[in-house]
């Protein structure tokens, strides 16, 4: 799905790379701390659950780029 084909009420999912952005190490550390605070309390379909999903995706993208295996 692209922004031009997204239906109203749906959000297009794009990566930071697609936007030409990169998460910093500081942002990464803040995201990890926030994930820790949300992990046990966030329920799927809630604002906290959605935030947790977005942060997890950002952390995953950062780790794939910076912690090569």
N, C-alpha and C positions, 0 to 999 in steps of 0.2 A: 504494500500500500504506500503510495506517495502522498505528500501533502495535497496535491491537486486532485487525488481520487478519494481522499478520506471523506467519509460521510459525516454530516454534522453529528456531534455527540461522540465521535470517535477521535482519538488522538493518533496521529502517525507516530510510529516508533522509529527514531533515528539514533545512531550512535554519535558519540562525541566526535569521532573521526570524520563522519559524514558532514558534520557541522564545521569542521576545521578547528575544533576545540580540543584541549587536553586537560585532564584533571592533574593538579599538582600533587606533590607528595603531602603537602599540608592538607589539601582537600581530602586526599585519600585517608589520612589519619583521622580527620574529623568524621568522615563517613563511617569508618570502622567503629568509632566510639558511639556514634548515633545508632548504628546497627545493633551494637551490644545492648543499648538501652531499650530498643524496640523489640528485640528478638523474642522474649518470652511473653510480652504483652500484646503485640500486634496480631490482629485477627484478619484473615483474608476478607477482602471487600470493604475494609474500613480505611479511613484516611491514613492511619498508622501502618496498616498492611500494605497499602499502595506505596507509601514512602519507603518502607522496608524493601519492597521489590525494586524500586528505582535505585535506591542506594546500593543494593546488592549487584545490580547490573553495572553500575558505575565502578564499583570495586572490582568486579570480575574483569571488566574492560581494562582497567588500570593494571591489574595483576598479569593479564595475558601479555601486555605490552612490556612490563618492567621486570617480571620474574619468569624469564624463559626457562623451560625445563629441557 
